[in-house]
Amino acid sequence: MESTEDGPPEAPTAAPLLGEPLPVEFMNTIWAGRDGVHDELARPGGLAAWLRGVRPRLPRAEGLSLARLPEPSADEVLRFRRLRDALRHLAAVTTGGAGDTRDTGESRDTVSGAASDADALAAAVDAVNESCARAPSWSMLEWTGESGPARTAATDGTPTGWILSQLAEEGVRLLTGPGRTGLRACHGPRCVLYFVRSHPRREWCSADCGNRARVARHYRRHRDAAESAKA
């Protein structure tokens, strides 16, 4: 837990961080526990806590310090939630669903309020593209005698705007690149997380989720056998 100069230690994010690509970690700010579905971006301070949790992995930009991120405003939280919901919708479509309906308590057209799958998909794409454009960036060439040429990024955006745009950019790369074929929705009991399949035999977002799925299968087999014996 990080300490601050002006107050007590800052609370860590409650959302799971499983070492997935950053846009997938962002999608997983909605997760399920024994007591139901949780949304890290819906609780006070949740977005700031998640940003602190992933800060070492956030893209850097010339002249933009992420060492002490400002507390996101209410409007910024809404923008992050809109992007997160759009990425989850697109991930659901990519993994074979019409929308993200896995026990989240949300309808599949939550992203847009639209009546059709096509409208919801278009709204999700618009949300991603608008987020990509939130903080325009450009390349900067650096050249030193010791290390030679190097590329850095520069932006005229705010720190939170830059992070939003880069989360969207990485989401676009995931959904259009080789990682797309490995993107999976975890179908463990009550799980609503996504992951990128790193091994052909991987079925779950985590070992714990796999263990729960095996226990559930074992229970169903014994229940079905008991019911068959009574018949």
Secondary structure, DSSP 4 states (H G I P E B T S, - for coil): ----SSSSPPPPP-S---S--HHHHHHTTEEEETTEEEEGGGSTTHHHHHHHHHGGGSPPBBTB--SSPPPPPHHHHHHHHHHHHHHHHHHHHHTT-SS--SSSS--TTTTTT-SSHHHHHHHHHHHHHHHHTSS-EEEEEEEETTTEEEEEEEESS-HHHHHHHHHHHHHHHHHHSGGGGGEEE--STT---EEE--STT--SSSHHHHHHHHHHHHHHHHHHHHHHHH-
